């Protein structure tokens, strides 16, 4: 029986949010997030990837949690600076506009 060693995550640049699951366009931190919230099996089924790959994403997330959290924080700050709204505020604005004759 031959043993396999696979690489499950591919880094693309310095931003940990740009790391992807090898052979897909799925962001590793999003796969890990779903696995943490709904379980690894749910993430594997949702993304149609092997369970081992989900665990690879979880390892990547655990090894880089601080850097990922910081990158998310910076992305949110940039969005706020550019005038991006939260989904909830956008929905409220749409409801107001629909009520106005």
Helices and strands as residue ranges (DSSP letters): E 9-10, G 16-18, E 20-21, H 28-38, H 40-47, H 51-63, H 65-81, H 87-99
